[in-house]
Amino acid sequence: MKKIILIFTVLVTTATFAQNKNLKTSIEVDGVCGMCKDRIEKAAIRTKGVKSAVWNVDTHELKLIIDERKTSIKVISKNLASVGHDTKEIKATEEQYNSVHPCCKYRDEDVKKDHEKGKGDGE
């Protein structure tokens, strides 16, 4: 019985320390402009356990520093979807997506093309 308790204690301790309190990770988040960047970064940083969030408009990569003991990519993805942005893990509902500014409609091919034109004009 003592061996079982000892093994259980070791496993629990190992699992506790296996979670990283300063994990650097990234996820892909759909968006097209500076307003999207602000919305995405704010939604991520407001998630408990997110220490840093920086989204790149060109690559759609959201670089994060998170405390795995307090949050996960799934929780962050849910928060991003709630403000209208898709991730590979969770897609925003139509209602959530429709809440974004018309300029930010990243699912609309015409909006994407307009933003591509703007990049070539020095925007």
C-alpha positions in Angstrom: 0.0 0.0 0.0 2.8 2.4 0.8 4.4 1.7 -2.6 1.1 2.6 -4.3 0.9 5.9 -2.4 4.5 6.7 -3.2 4.0 6.0 -6.9 0.8 8.1 -7.0 2.6 11.0 -5.2 5.5 10.9 -7.7 3.1 10.8 -10.7 1.1 13.8 -9.3 4.2 15.8 -8.6 5.6 15.0 -12.1 2.3 16.1 -13.7 2.2 19.3 -11.8 5.8 20.3 -12.7 5.3 19.2 -16.4 3.1 22.3 -17.0 5.0 25.3 -18.1 4.4 28.7 -16.6 6.1 30.5 -19.4 5.3 28.5 -22.5 6.0 30.2 -25.8 3.6 29.0 -28.5 1.7 30.3 -31.5 -1.6 29.7 -33.3 -3.0 30.8 -36.6 -5.9 33.3 -36.3 -7.8 34.7 -39.3 -8.0 38.4 -39.8 -7.0 41.1 -42.3 -6.2 44.4 -40.8 -5.0 46.6 -37.9 -8.5 46.6 -36.3 -8.4 42.8 -36.4 -4.9 42.9 -34.8 -6.2 45.0 -31.9 -9.3 42.8 -31.4 -7.3 39.6 -31.5 -4.5 40.7 -29.2 -7.0 42.1 -26.6 -9.1 39.0 -26.6 -6.0 36.9 -26.1 -4.5 39.0 -23.4 -7.7 39.2 -21.5 -7.6 35.4 -21.1 -6.4 34.4 -17.7 -2.9 32.9 -18.0 -1.9 34.8 -21.2 1.1 36.9 -20.5 1.9 38.2 -24.0 0.0 38.1 -27.3 1.3 39.6 -30.6 -0.6 38.9 -33.9 1.0 39.4 -37.3 -1.3 40.7 -40.0 0.7 39.2 -42.9 1.3 35.7 -41.5 -1.8 35.4 -39.3 0.4 34.0 -36.5 -0.5 34.9 -32.9 2.6 34.5 -30.8 1.8 33.8 -27.2 3.5 33.4 -23.8 1.1 31.5 -21.5 0.9 29.9 -18.1 -0.3 26.3 -18.9 -1.4 26.0 -15.4 -4.1 28.7 -16.0 -5.1 28.4 -19.6 -4.8 26.4 -22.9 -4.9 27.0 -26.6 -8.5 25.7 -26.6 -9.6 28.4 -24.1 -7.7 31.1 -26.0 -9.3 29.9 -29.2 -12.8 30.1 -27.7 -12.1 33.7 -26.6 -10.9 34.6 -30.1 -14.0 33.1 -31.6 -16.2 35.0 -29.2 -14.9 38.3 -30.8 -15.4 36.9 -34.3 -12.0 35.4 -35.3 -11.4 31.8 -36.5 -8.6 29.6 -35.4 -7.7 26.1 -36.7 -9.2 24.7 -33.5 -12.5 26.8 -33.2 -14.4 28.7 -35.8 -16.5 31.7 -34.8 -20.2 31.3 -35.2 -22.0 33.4 -37.9 -23.3 35.7 -35.2 -19.8 36.2 -33.7 -18.2 36.7 -37.1 -20.9 39.2 -38.1 -20.1 41.3 -35.0 -16.7 42.4 -36.6 -16.5 45.7 -38.6 -17.2 45.3 -42.3 -13.6 46.1 -43.0 -12.6 43.0 -41.0 -14.7 40.4 -42.9 -11.8 38.0 -43.5 -14.1 35.3 -44.9 -15.2 37.6 -47.8 -12.9 37.3 -50.8 -13.5 41.0 -51.9 -12.4 42.3 -48.5 -9.3 40.1 -48.6 -8.5 41.4 -52.1 -9.0 45.1 -50.9 -6.5 44.5 -48.1 -4.0 42.9 -50.5 -4.2 46.0 -52.8 -3.6 48.2 -49.8 -0.4 46.4 -48.9 1.1 47.2 -52.4 0.1 50.9 -52.0 2.4 51.4 -49.0 -0.2 50.9 -46.3 
